[in-house]
């Protein structure tokens, strides 16, 4: 098979890596890719939003399957564009991808079908939103309705912070049109958990759970990012809670999407909070998570391409997923300044040494310049350690991070620390 993966981050590097493990896969292309992906696949200089060019390339290169990585093109209808030309493509169509593209659509869907989530109200008018906000207690959550690269959510611990977040989204338009509508949501307290699932209509095949670390600094301090690290499994979370999340949240949501005439096919990602009242939904994403993918796919023993083909052929219900018992911990190495502005073009060294230790190094924001690997994004690398348990995997991840260097590099030092404490 000849496969095209659309995207250019750490998630896509992990997807390409997983697809290439199959003997069925002859060649993998990635558009636009990055410096790390270029070492294992053919990178094509086409942006993720250039649908016509991507379709043309898929036709010219006789692509057998397209795998969509990021959220923006899914929300814009990239799957519909490939399907219009009868090119097999994995991911939800535009109507189904709205479960991530609009937080208001997602929240209203959950309310309609009585699927556990936080209490909320939605607003299109700033003054109305501000008046409502001032009647609430803090902490409280402010969410831009649309896609904002993982940065459209503010957990405000003071009213001043909440009002600032509301003004930035609705008046200052820091998230562009994504902030035209906003959700003001009850703050949920508890343990976070991410469960990704392969979904085809009402068929749900859940992946092993992971936990993400959003804030940029240790001890969950600082602004939210796209994710500073992940780990799996979650030894401190009871299996009964995981099963409850799948049965009471993910499966009913897949069924609800079918009932709404928007059957979902692809990866449905549930961001959950385990509260004293049980698991509740924080968010749904319409694609694989980043950096969750970097720890989940290394544990998948079933070939990824087989899962995708089973889904596309309506046989996902007949496939049983196999998972390894090993643990995986991913530490994100970021540029200084991230998630605000950051420099680019700084040379990265030590990558070969990290991989020689057995770490998986998934590139996110990298490029090649004059034969050297340099930084080109905020999240630069996802360094994954694997082991018999979280402690061993974590030690291996941080050992590998210690041999990597670029000026101003930053990573959290407490990824997976909670799991060690039980």
N, C-alpha and C positions, 0 to 999 in steps of 0.2 A: 504493500500500500504506500501511497504518497500522500502525506498529510500536511496541511497548512495550519499552523497555530497563529492566531491573531493576538498581538500584544507584545510588550517588550519589557516586562518587569520580572520580579522574582517568582511570582506565581507562574508565569509563562515558562521560565527556565525550568521550574520543577515539573510542569506538564510535559514539556519537550523531553526532559530526562526520563520521565515515566513511560511515555509513549515509545521511546527508542529502545526500551528493554525488551520489546516484543520482536520476535523473528518475523512476524507478519508485516512489520513496518520497514519498508525499503528505504524511504527517504523522508525527512522532515524539513519543512521550510517554516520560517517564522517572520512575520511582518509586524513591526519593523525589527524586533529582536533587540539584543544588546551584545556587549563584548563577550560575555560568558556564554550566551546562547550560540554565538557564532562559532564557538569551539566544538559544538556538537550538532549543529544544524546549519542550513543555508539561510542566511538572513536576507530579507527582501526589503528594500527601502521604500515601503509603502505605509503610510500612517493608518491607524486603526479606523479613522473616520472617512477614508477614501474608498467608499464602497464599490464604485464602478471599477476602479483600478484593481481592487482586491478580487472582484469577480472575474475580471479579464485575466489576471494572473492565474487564478485557479483553473480557468478554462485552458489557457495556453500551456500550463505546466501539467495538465492532466491530473489534477488533484482529485483523490478519491474521497477525502474527508477533510472538513474544516472544523477546527475546535476554537471557539471564541473564548478569550480570557477575560478582558476587562468589562466594566459595567457600562461605560458611556456608549460604545457602539451597540450593545444589546438594547439599551433604552431607545436608541435612535433607529432600530430596526435592521441591524446588519443581518440577522438570521433570515428575515423576510427577503432581503436582497439576494442572498444565495439561493433560497428556496425558489425564488422566481425564475431562476435559471437551472433548476433541478440539480443543484450541487448539494450533496449530503453535508449537513452542517449540524454541529452539536451545540445547543444552547437554546434558551427560550426565545420565542418570537417577541415582537414589540409589545403586543397586548399582554403577554405573560410577564415580560420583564418589568412591567409597571409596578410589580410588587416591591422592587427596589427603586425604580425611577421616581416614585411618588410615595413619600412616607404617609401622606394623607390617605391615598388609596389603600395602602397596607393596613393602616390603623382602622379604617372604616370596614375593611374586609374582616379583620379579626373581631371587631365589635359585632358585625352582622351575624357571624357564625359562632359567637360565644367562645372564641379561642383566647386563652389567658394572656393578657397584656396590661400595661399600666394605663390608668385613667388619663384622659387627654382632652384637649379642645384644639380646634384648628382656626386659623385667622388669615384673612387677606388684607385686613386693615390694621395699620400700626397702632392707631389710637385705641381701637377696641382691644387689641392684644395687650397693650400696655395697661389698660384699665383692669383687664382680667388678671394679668400677672400680679399687680399690686394687691390683689385680694388673696393671693396664694401664700403659702409658707415655703421657706427654703430648707434644704436644697430643692431645686427644681430643674427640669431639663428643657432646653430650648433647641428645637431642631428645624433646620431649613428643609422644606418639603422635597426639593429636588436633589440631584447628585452634586456632591461638593468634595470629591476626592477624599472621602473619609474624614473631612474636617468640618462638616456642617452641623455638628452636635456639640452643645455646651452644657456641661453639668455645672450649674451655678450654685455656689455655697453661700452667696449673699445676694440680697435684692439688687444691690449696685451692680454686681457681676451679671445678674440675669437681665437687667435693663440694658446694660451695655451690649450683651449678646443679641438681644432683640433689635436694638437700633442698628447694629452692624449688619444684621441679616436683612431687615426690612427697609431701612432708610439709606444706609451707606452702601448697600448692595455688594458687600465683600464676597458673597457667593454668587453674584450675578442673578439671573432669573431663578435660580434654585431657591432664593429667599423671598420670592414674591408671595409665597404662602408659607406659614410656619405652623409647627405643632408645639404647644406648651403641654408638657407631660409630667405626670407624677414621677418623683424620684423613687427608684426601686433600690432596696438595699439587699445585699447578699453576695454570693459567689457568681461570677460570670462564667458562662460556658458557651462554646461554639460547637454546633453540630452541623456538618455538611451532609447532604444526602443526594444521591443520584435519584432523580425523579422522572417518571414518564407517566403523565396523567395521574391516576390514583396509586400507581406503584411507587413505593418509597423504599430505597435501599440506603439506610443510614451508614455513614462512615464513622470511624472512631472519633470520640469527642476530643476537643482541644481547648486550651485557654489562651487568650490573647492578653497582651499588656499594652494598653492604648497610650497612657500619658508618657511624655518624652523622658522624664527623669525617674530615678529610683523612688521607691515607696509611693508610686502613683502620683508624683508631683508634676506640675507643669501642664502645658496645653496638650490636648489630645492629638495623636498622630494617626497615620494609617496602620500603626501597629509596630511596637518595638521588640516583639519577641513572642514566641508561642511554645507550647509543649503539649505532649500527649504520651501516655494516657493521663487521666486525672484520678490518682489514687485516693485523694481526699473527698471525692464525690461518689456517693453510693450508686451502684448500678441501677437500683430501683428508680432513682431520680432521672438517670439517663433514659431509661425505658419509658418513664412517665412523660418525659419531654417529647419523645418520638411519637408516642401513642396519642397524647392529648394536644400537641401543638403542630408537629410537622405533618403527620398524616392527615389530620383534619384540614390543614391549610391547603395541601395538595388537592384534597377532595373539594374544598371550597372553590379553588381556581377552576376546576372542571365545571362545577355548578354555575360559575360566572361566565362560562363560555370562553375561558382563557386557559385551557389545559397547559400545564407547565412541563416542558421537557428540557432537561439539563441538570445543572447542579443548583439545588436550593439550599441556601446557607441560613441557618437560624442562629441569631445572636440572642442568648437567653440569660435571664437572671434567676438564680435559685433563691427565692424569698422564703420567709417563714410560712407563707401560704402556698408554697410549691413553685415550680418553674413558671416563669412568665416571659413573654416575648418582648425583647428590646427592639429587634429589627429583623427583617429578612433581606437577604441579598440574592441576586439572580445569577450568581456565578460562584466559582471557587474563591475562597477567602485568601487574602494576602496579608500576613504571612502564615495563615493556617495551612494552606496547601503544602508548604515546605516541610511540615512535620507529618501531615496525614498521608500524603502519597508515598513517602518512603516505607510506610507500614503496610501498604496495600500489596498483598501477594497475588491477587487476581490481576491479570494484565489490564491496564487501563483501557487499551484499545478494545478489548473484549467487552468491557462494561459499556462503552460508548456504542459499539455496534449492536449490542443486545438492546439498548434503548432505542436506537434508530430503527431497528427491525421489529419493535414491539415485543421483545422477548425478555425484557428486564426482570419480569416477575419470575422467570425460570432460572435466574442466575443467583447463586449464593456467593457472596463476597468472602474472601479469605483475608485475614489480617495477621501480621506478625505480632508476637507478644512484646517486642522490644519497645523501649521508650525513645522518644526523639525530642530534642530541645533546640529551638532556633533562636539565635541572638541576632538582632538586626544591628548592623554597623551603619551609622548615619553620618551625614555631613554636619559640621558645626553650623548652628543657626536653624537647623530643621526643627519644627515644621514651618518656620518663617523663611525668609530668604537665606540662601546658602551659596557658597562658592562652587564653581565647577572646574574641571580640568586638572585636579590634583592627582599625581601619580600614586597608584596603589601597588604596594609590594607585599610579598609574603603569601600570595595566593597558592602557589605550588606547595609551599611548606605546610599550609593548613590542610590541603587535600592529601598530602603525604601522611598526615596523622590520621587519616580516615574520615575527616569531616567532609560533608557535602557543602560546597560553597555555591549558593545560588545568587547570581548577579541580578541586581534590580536597577540601580542608576549607574551604569558603567558605559564607557565607550572606549574605542581604541584610537590612539593618536600617536603617530610616529613609532608604531610597534610596541607601544606601552599601553597598559590598561589604566584609564583615568576615571575620576568621578564625573557623573553627569546628572545626578539626581540627589534628592534629599535622603531617601533610604537607598543606600549604596549596595549592601550585601546582606544576605541572610545566611548565617553560618550555622549549620545543623550538626549537632553531635548525636550519636546513637549509642545505646547501651542496654544492659539488662534491666535497668531501672532508671528513674528520673535522675538520681544522684550521679550515676555513671555517665549518662547522656549529657547532663549539664556540665560536668567536669570536662568532658571532651569538647563540648562546644566552646567553652571559655578558654581552654588550652589553644584551640585553633584561632580564636579571636586574638589571642595574645601575640601571635606571630605575624598578624596582618597589620599593615601601617599605611596611613596617608595623613597628611597634615590636617589637624582639626577633627580627626575621626572621633565619634562618640557612640557609646553603647551603654545600655543599662546593665548594672551588675547584679540585679536581683531577679532575673528571669527564672521562673519556676521555683523560686524560693519558698512560696507558700505550700507547694506540693511536698516539700521536704519536711515541713512542720506538721503535716497531716491536717 
